[in-house]
């Protein structure tokens, strides 16, 4: 399929087993005899090892406590969603119409899980070395700086500092909508600057959605100002 070719290009990796990548992209809502949950389970463990080894080699003078904190900032739903968005993974997901209508292609949980499943698939059909190449390249492409300070930054504060310095005003955060059952509520937040739309994002809380929208806005504004 067309989306698979785009995904392979973004990953700089060609899949060998069509059934394996199809499984990795299939959400349980798609109602097939298989879904990506088992590969997600495997991929989670593989990613933990890859990122751990990467940080061990990159930060030779840091102790275990610092390495653990940096890894925790990368190996989580937010971190994997960031990598998934970098390769436009949402376009390739196999999801139900209901999930499609519920903005499933942009849901952090679906994107993060599918990313883990893809890495699990690469590990199975190729090797840990090949999976590591893909993951490390994506991490280094997706983050300007990889250290404890930059990864723990408050994106809202950084965005406010940037807009105040460059435009003389601060951004406005607006709740677009709240959706989902009470026990799984999600929020969509949009950011406006000088009465113009800048970015929007979805999160499991208003705070998370604001942070994600601020992160996206920072990327856009920095590109515009560079």
C-alpha positions, 0 to 999 in steps of 0.5 A: 500500500502507498502508506507503507512505502511512505513509512519505509522511506521515513524509517529508512527501512524496508520491511521483509515480512508483509504480514508482520508489518500489517500486524504491527499497524493493526489496532484492535478496533480493526476487527481482525484475527490479529492486532498489534498488542503482542508486538507492542509488548515486545517492542516496549522491551526492545526500545528500553534496551536500545535507549538504555544502551544508547544513553550508556554509550553517549553519556560516559560520565553520568551516573545511573540516576541521571541515565535513568531519568533521561531514559524515562523522559524518552521511553514513555508514551509522550516520547514514542508519540513524538517519534511516531509523529515524526514519521507520520505513523498515523497515516498508516494505522489500520483502525475502525471507522469509529476510531477514525471518527474519534481522531484515532490517527492522532491519539497518543496512545494509539501512535505510541503503541503502534510505534512500539509494535513496529520496532518489535516487528523490525527486531523480529524480522531483522535484528536488534542492530537494525532496530537500533539504527532506526530508533537512534536515528529517529531520536537524534532527528526528533530532538535538538538536544538530548540531556536531562535539562532539555528533556525536562523543559516546560514547553509552555514556559519556553514558548512564553519566553520566545513569543514575549521576546519576538512578538511582545506578547504571550500565546493564548490557550483555548479549549477546542473540545473535551471528549470521551467517557468520564474515565478516559476523558481527552482534551484538545487545546489550540494555541493562538498568537496575535489572533492567529492559529499556531498549533493544537494538540490532544492530551489526557488532561488540559495540562498535557494538551497545552504542553503538547501544543506548546511543543508543536508551536515552538517547532513551527515558530523556530522554523519561521524565525530561522 
